Amino acid sequence: MTTDEATTGETTDTGETPPEPPGGPRPRPRRRLRHWRRWTLGAVLLLLAPVVASQIALGVNNLGDPAEGTHTRGKDALWLGHAWVDGRKTDADVRSLAKRLSDTGIHDLYVHAGPLEHDGTLPASVHPKAAWFVDAIHREAPGIRVQAWLGDVLASESPHGMRLEKPGTRAAVVRSARQILDTGFEGTHFDLEPLHSGDRDYLTLLDSLRDLTRSRGAQLSVAAHQIDPVPGFHSFWGATTGHPKWWSQWFFGQVARRVDQIAVMSYDTMQPLESTYGGYVAQQTSLALEVTPPSTDLLMGLPFYQENRFGHWAHAETVAAAVRGVRLGLSRTDADRENFGVAAYVDFAASETDWASYENGWVR
C-alpha cells in the first residue's frame, strides 16, 4: 500500500480497504485543499467588496453634465519651482511665463522660496533672486500676485523634521514669513507635510501667521490634504499604514477659516481610471465647498505632471479628468461660488496637453 492510498482511503490492488488510522479517519488532502481555496476566496471577496463598491460609486459620481458657467473665476493659481528665485531663470524666461499666463484664469503664483529649516528659520541664501523675480513678473504680467511657497517635512511620522509642538519653532516660522514678505512677496503659501488631521499646533501657527499677514495686507495661503472620502477614513488608514493621509472634513474647515486661500492637493489619489479619478475629484470638491467659508478662496489642485508610481497613475490622473470632476462638484454643491478656482502643480513638469486641457476645459 502506498502512502497516498492510506491517506485517501482508496482500495488497494487486492480489493481490501485498509483499516482506519488511530483516532479516526484523517482529513483528505483534496478536501482540505478545497476548503482552503473556499476560505481564501471568501476572504479575498470580503476585502475586495468595499473597494469594488467604492470604484463603482466614484464612476457613477463622474456621470452627468457640469452646469453652465462653471468655468474660471480668474482666481486660479500655479505652483512654480525653485529655479525662478535661485538664479537659473532670466528676463526672457519671465517674458515667456507672462505670455503663457495671459488669457488664462491664473491670478496667483506660488513660487518655491524655501525650504524652511527644521527649526523654522529661512536662510536668505536659498532665494537670492526673489526680489528680482517679483519685480520682473509685475513688470511683464501686471495684476499677477506672487506668493512665497514655503514648506518642510514634519516630524509627524519619523524622528526627523520640523516639530510644530515647539513654540520656538512656530515663532521662527512666523519670523521667516515676515522676512520673505520684506523681500516683496505679496503673500505666503505654506505646504507642511505630512500634516495629520486635528493638529492643533498647526492651527495655532496659522493664527499667528494670519495676524502677521493681515497687518501687512498680504495673503495667507496653504496647501491642504484631501478630505476623508468616508467619515473617519484617515483614522483607519493611519492605523493600518502609519500614514493617515486624509483630513477630517471638520479639520479642513478649521484650516479654511484661518486662511485667505486653501488649495487642495487633489492628486496622488490611488485611482486607477480617469472615470474614478474624475468622480473622486468631484467628491473632494463638494466636501471642501461644504466647509470652506465663502470669503476664503478654495482652489482644487490639477496634476500638471506625469508619473507612474504607487498612488499615482498618469493615465488616470489627467488634467481633463480633474477639470471635469471640479466642474461636477461645483455644479452640485455651489455653482455660483465666486471665490473658487483651480491650482496647477507644477510648472516645470507641465506638458502642452496639460495646458490645453486646463484652457479648453476650465478657461474657455
N, C-alpha and C positions, 0 to 999 in steps of 0.2 A: 504494500500500500504506500502511495506517495503521500507526502505531507499535505499537498493540496487536497487530495481526496479525503484525508482525515478531517481537514478543516471544513470542507464544504458538505460532508456527509454523502458524497456520491457513492454509488455502488462500485465495488471492486470488480476486477475481471472474473472473480469466482462467483459473483452474484450475491455475495454476502454483504450485509450492511454492518459496518463497524460499530462497536458499542460507543455510547455517548461518553465523552470525557468526564472526569470527576467534576462535580459542581454543575452539571447540566450542559446543554448544548452551548457551544461558543458562537458568538455573533459571526455571521457570514461576512467576509470582506466585501463582497459586492453590495450587500445590503448596507454595510457601514459606509461605503463609498457613495451610494445613492442618498443616504441620509445626510452625509456631509455636503454633498452638492446642493441638496434642497435647502439646508440651513444657510449655506453660503449665498445662494441665490436670493433667499429671503432677506438676509442681512443687507446685501447689495441693493436690492429694491427698496428696502426701508431707508437706506441712506440716500438713494438717488431720487426718491419720490419728491422730497421738498425742492431739490434742485430743478428737476424737470418741471414741477409746478411753477416755480419762480420764473423759469425761462419762458414758459407759455404765457404767464401773466405779463411779463415785460414785452413780449412780442405783441400781445393784444394792446398794451399801452402805447405801442407805436403806431396803431391804426388811426385812421381819421385824417381830416384836413385841418391845418392850422387856420386860425381866424385871420380875416383880412386886417392889415395894419400891424401885424406882429412882426415888425422889422426894426431896424436900428433906431434908437432914440438919440444917436450921436453921443452916447456915453460909454463906448467900448474902450478897451484897453489892450495893450500889447506889452508882454514881458520882453525886455532887451537884455542881452548878455553883457558880460563884463568888459568886452572889448571896446565899448563905447566910452569908458572912463579910464582905461589904463594906458592909452596912448597908441593903440593899434589902428584906430579909425581916424579918418581925415575929413576935411571940409567937403570933399567930393562924396564921401560916404553919407554925410549928413544930408546933402542935397538929394542923393538917391533915396534915402529914407523918407524925406519930406515928400518927394514925388509919389512914393508908394502909399503914403498915408492920405494923400489928397483924394477927395471924393470917396472916402470911407467914413465909417462912424467912429473911428478911433479918436479919442479925446485925451486919454492918459497913457503915458509911457512909464512902466516900472523898470528902471534901469538898475542893474545889479551893481551896487556900490559897496558891498561888503566883501567877504562875510564878517560878521561880528566875531570877536574873540569869545572864548567860553566864559570869560569874566564880564562880558557885556561891553567891553571897550571896542573902539573902531579906529584902527591906525589910519592916519591920513594918507599913508603911503600906498594904500590899496586902491585909491581913486584919484590919482594925481591930475587927471584931465576932466574931473567932474564939472568944475565951473565952466570950462571951455565948451563942454557938450551942452550944458543948459543954455548958454548964450547962443550957441550955433543953432540949436533946434528952434529957439524962439525967433531967431532971425529968418530961418528958412521955412518954418511952419508956425506962423503966429496963431495963437489960440490953443496950441497943444500944451497940456500940463505935464510937467516932468516930476516924477516922484522917485525917491531913492529906495531901491529894493534892498532890504537888509534882512539877513537871516542867519541861522546857525542850527546845528544839531543839538537837540535837547538830551539831557541825561535821563530820559524817562524809561529807556529800555536797555541801557548799558551804563557802565560806570563813567563813561566819557561824554562830555558835552556840557552845555550850559545848564545851570541849576536855577530855575526861576524861584525856588523856595527861599533863596538867599536875598534878603533885602538889598545888600550891597550890589548884587548883580543886576537887580531890577533898576536900581538908581543909576548904575553905569549905562544901561541901555537907554535910559532917558537922556543922559548926558550925550550919548552918541547920536541920538536923534537931534538934539539941539545943535550939535556940531555939524551934522550933514545939512541941516536947514540953513545954517550960516553959509554954506557953500553956494546956495542959490536954488536948491531944490524946493519945489512947491508942496511937497508932501513926503511922508514916509510910508513905505509899504513893507509890512513885516511878514516873513514866512519862517516860522519856527516849527520844526518837526523833529520827531513825532510828538504831537501835542495831544494828550489824552483828554477825552471828554470829561468835563467837570473840573478842570484845573483852575482853581480859584486864584492861584498865584498869577496865572496869565491874565485873568480878569482884573486883578489889582494893577498889574503892569499897564493894561490898556487904559485904566482910569487915569494913571499918571501921565501916560503919553497923550491922552486926549486933552488934559489940562495944558500941556505944552503946545500942542498943535493949534488949539483954539486961541491961545494967547498970541500965536504968530500968524494967524489967518491961514494956516496950512491944512492940508488933508491928512487924515489918519486912515490908512488902508491896510487890510490884512488878507492873506491867502488862507482859505478855510478848508478843512477836511470835509469829506462828503457826510451826509446825514444818514442815520440808521435807516435802511430800506424797510425794516420792520422794527418796532419798538424794542429797545434793549439789545439790538444785534451787536453793538460794539462790546458789550459785556461778554456775550457768548464767544465772539471771535477772539477777544483778548484772553479768555480763559483757555481756549484751545490752541492758540498760536503764539500768545505773548505779545501780539501787536493789535490793539483794538481797532485801529484804522479809522473807523467812523466816529462821528459825534452824535450825541442825542440831539433831537430837534430843539429841546429846551436849551441846551448849552449853545447851540448855534444861534438861537435868538438872543441869548445873553451877550454873545460876542457882537452880533449885528447892532445891538442897541448902543454899543460903546464906540463905534467907529463911523466914519463917513462913507467908506466903501468896504464891501466884503466880496471877495472873488472866490467862488467855489472851484476847487481843483477837480472838476468833473471829468477826469480821465484816469487811466490806470484802474479800471473798474472790474477787470477779470471777465468781461463779457466776450463771448465767442463769436457773436454775429452782429452785423450792422443793425438789424431789427431790434435785437435785445438791448444793444447799446443805446439806440435811439429811445427805446422805452424807458431805459434806466435814467437817461438824462432828463426825459420828460418828468419822471417821478421826482428826481432831485430838484428840478426847477420848481415844481409845485410845493414840495416840502420846505424849500428855502423861502419862497414867496409868503408862505403862511406865517412865518415868524420874523420876517425882516420888516422893520418899520418903513413906511413909505418914504420917510425922509432920508433913509440910507440907500446909497447906490448898491444894488445887487447885480453882480456880474457872474455869468456862468462860463466856466473855462472851456476853451476849444483846443483840441490836441493838434497843434501845428508841428508835429514831428512824427516820424515813422520808426517804430521799434517793435521788435518781437522778443518778448521775454515773459516770465511769469507775471501775470496780472495785466498784461497789455498785448493785444494783437492788432497790428497795424491794419489788417484787412477789415477789422470790426470797428475799431475806434477811429472813424473818419470824421473830418470836419463836417461833411454833408450830413452824416447821421446825427452829429451833435447839434447842428443848427436846427434840424427838423425836430429833435427832442426838445430843444429850448423853446421853439415856437409852439409846440403842442402843450408843454407845461404852462407857458404864459397864457395861451388861449383858454385853458381850462380853469386857471386859478385867478388871474388878474390881468386880463388882456390889455387894460388901459394903464398899467403901471408905467409911470414916466421915468422914475429913477431906476432904470434897468438896462442891462447890456450884456455883452459877451467879452471875454478876455482871452486873447490868443497866446498860447505858450508853445514855442518861444521863437524869436526872430531868426536866430542862426540855424535852426533846423527846418524852417518852413519851406515847403515846396510851392511851385506855381499852382498846383492843384489845390493845395490848402487855401491859398489866397483867393482863387477863383470860386471855391465852394463857399467861402465866407462872403465874398462880394455878391455872388449870384443868389445865395440862399437867404442872406440876412440884410445886406445893404440895399441891393436893388436900386 
